Amino acid sequence: MLKQELETLFAAMPQLVKDKLQPVMINLLERAADLDTEEDKTTDYYADEHEDIMKEVHKVKYINDQWQIMNARKNN
């Protein structure tokens, strides 16, 4: 479930951002897949790992947003 959401999010990003952040994205997708296979979603491990993944996702989204802002300025 989380992995699918991340795949959708990452697919919508420009190719330049994907190319630069590919190792990070692959790592996040692998961690999300491992988390999705976790049976007990109420453990501290699940909550902590989910929080850590989302922190990294927010960083990726921030970089993507900054790239789009810079690209918009360049095009205007």
LUMBAVEX-256798 format. One record per residue (C-alpha): residue number from 0; chain; x, z negated, y negated. Coordinates in nm, 2 decimals. Each point is the difference from the previous one (the first is absolute). Example, Ala and Ser with C-alpha at 12.3 -4.5 7.8 and 13.67 -1.06 7.14 Angstrom:
n: 0 chain: A xx: 1.23 zz: -0.78 yy: 0.45
n: 1 chain: A xx: 0.14 zz: 0.07 yy: -0.34
//
This chain:
n: 0 chain: A xx: 0.00 zz: 0.00 yy: 0.00
n: 1 chain: A xx: 0.27 zz: -0.10 yy: -0.25
n: 2 chain: A xx: 0.22 zz: 0.28 yy: 0.12
n: 3 chain: A xx: -0.27 zz: 0.26 yy: -0.06
n: 4 chain: A xx: -0.06 zz: -0.13 yy: -0.35
n: 5 chain: A xx: 0.37 zz: 0.02 yy: -0.08
n: 6 chain: A xx: 0.02 zz: 0.35 yy: 0.14
n: 7 chain: A xx: -0.28 zz: 0.11 yy: -0.22
n: 8 chain: A xx: 0.16 zz: -0.16 yy: -0.31
n: 9 chain: A xx: 0.34 zz: 0.15 yy: 0.07
n: 10 chain: A xx: -0.14 zz: 0.35 yy: 0.07
n: 11 chain: A xx: -0.16 zz: 0.01 yy: -0.34
n: 12 chain: A xx: 0.34 zz: -0.06 yy: -0.17
n: 13 chain: A xx: 0.20 zz: 0.29 yy: -0.14
n: 14 chain: A xx: 0.27 zz: 0.15 yy: 0.23
n: 15 chain: A xx: 0.28 zz: -0.11 yy: -0.23
n: 16 chain: A xx: -0.10 zz: -0.36 yy: 0.03
n: 17 chain: A xx: -0.05 zz: 0.03 yy: 0.38
n: 18 chain: A xx: 0.34 zz: 0.15 yy: 0.04
n: 19 chain: A xx: 0.17 zz: -0.28 yy: -0.20
n: 20 chain: A xx: -0.19 zz: -0.28 yy: 0.17
n: 21 chain: A xx: -0.04 zz: 0.14 yy: 0.35
n: 22 chain: A xx: 0.22 zz: -0.27 yy: 0.17
n: 23 chain: A xx: -0.20 zz: -0.27 yy: -0.17
n: 24 chain: A xx: -0.33 zz: 0.16 yy: 0.09
n: 25 chain: A xx: 0.10 zz: 0.05 yy: 0.36
n: 26 chain: A xx: 0.10 zz: -0.37 yy: 0.02
n: 27 chain: A xx: -0.33 zz: -0.11 yy: -0.15
n: 28 chain: A xx: -0.20 zz: 0.22 yy: 0.24
n: 29 chain: A xx: 0.19 zz: -0.14 yy: 0.30
n: 30 chain: A xx: -0.06 zz: -0.35 yy: -0.12
n: 31 chain: A xx: -0.37 zz: 0.07 yy: -0.06
n: 32 chain: A xx: -0.03 zz: 0.15 yy: 0.35
n: 33 chain: A xx: 0.15 zz: -0.31 yy: 0.15
n: 34 chain: A xx: -0.24 zz: -0.21 yy: -0.20
n: 35 chain: A xx: -0.30 zz: 0.20 yy: 0.10
n: 36 chain: A xx: 0.09 zz: -0.07 yy: 0.37
n: 37 chain: A xx: 0.00 zz: -0.37 yy: -0.07
n: 38 chain: A xx: -0.30 zz: -0.15 yy: 0.19
n: 39 chain: A xx: -0.04 zz: -0.33 yy: -0.19
n: 40 chain: A xx: -0.06 zz: 0.10 yy: -0.37
n: 41 chain: A xx: -0.03 zz: -0.37 yy: -0.10
n: 42 chain: A xx: 0.36 zz: -0.11 yy: 0.06
n: 43 chain: A xx: 0.24 zz: -0.08 yy: -0.28
n: 44 chain: A xx: 0.23 zz: 0.27 yy: 0.13
n: 45 chain: A xx: -0.27 zz: 0.26 yy: -0.06
n: 46 chain: A xx: -0.09 zz: -0.13 yy: -0.35
n: 47 chain: A xx: 0.37 zz: -0.02 yy: -0.10
n: 48 chain: A xx: 0.09 zz: 0.35 yy: 0.13
n: 49 chain: A xx: -0.31 zz: 0.15 yy: -0.15
n: 50 chain: A xx: 0.09 zz: -0.15 yy: -0.34
n: 51 chain: A xx: 0.37 zz: 0.12 yy: 0.03
n: 52 chain: A xx: -0.11 zz: 0.35 yy: 0.09
n: 53 chain: A xx: -0.25 zz: 0.01 yy: -0.30
n: 54 chain: A xx: 0.27 zz: -0.12 yy: -0.24
n: 55 chain: A xx: 0.22 zz: 0.29 yy: 0.11
n: 56 chain: A xx: -0.29 zz: 0.24 yy: -0.02
n: 57 chain: A xx: -0.07 zz: -0.11 yy: -0.36
n: 58 chain: A xx: 0.37 zz: 0.08 yy: -0.08
n: 59 chain: A xx: -0.04 zz: 0.35 yy: 0.14
n: 60 chain: A xx: -0.32 zz: 0.05 yy: -0.19
n: 61 chain: A xx: 0.17 zz: -0.12 yy: -0.32
n: 62 chain: A xx: 0.28 zz: 0.25 yy: 0.04
n: 63 chain: A xx: -0.25 zz: 0.27 yy: 0.07
n: 64 chain: A xx: -0.19 zz: -0.09 yy: -0.32
n: 65 chain: A xx: 0.32 zz: 0.00 yy: -0.20
n: 66 chain: A xx: 0.10 zz: 0.34 yy: 0.13
n: 67 chain: A xx: -0.34 zz: 0.14 yy: -0.09
n: 68 chain: A xx: 0.03 zz: -0.15 yy: -0.35
n: 69 chain: A xx: 0.34 zz: 0.16 yy: -0.05
n: 70 chain: A xx: -0.12 zz: 0.33 yy: 0.14
n: 71 chain: A xx: -0.30 zz: 0.00 yy: -0.23
n: 72 chain: A xx: 0.22 zz: -0.06 yy: -0.30
n: 73 chain: A xx: 0.23 zz: 0.28 yy: 0.11
n: 74 chain: A xx: -0.29 zz: 0.25 yy: 0.03
n: 75 chain: A xx: -0.14 zz: -0.08 yy: -0.34
//
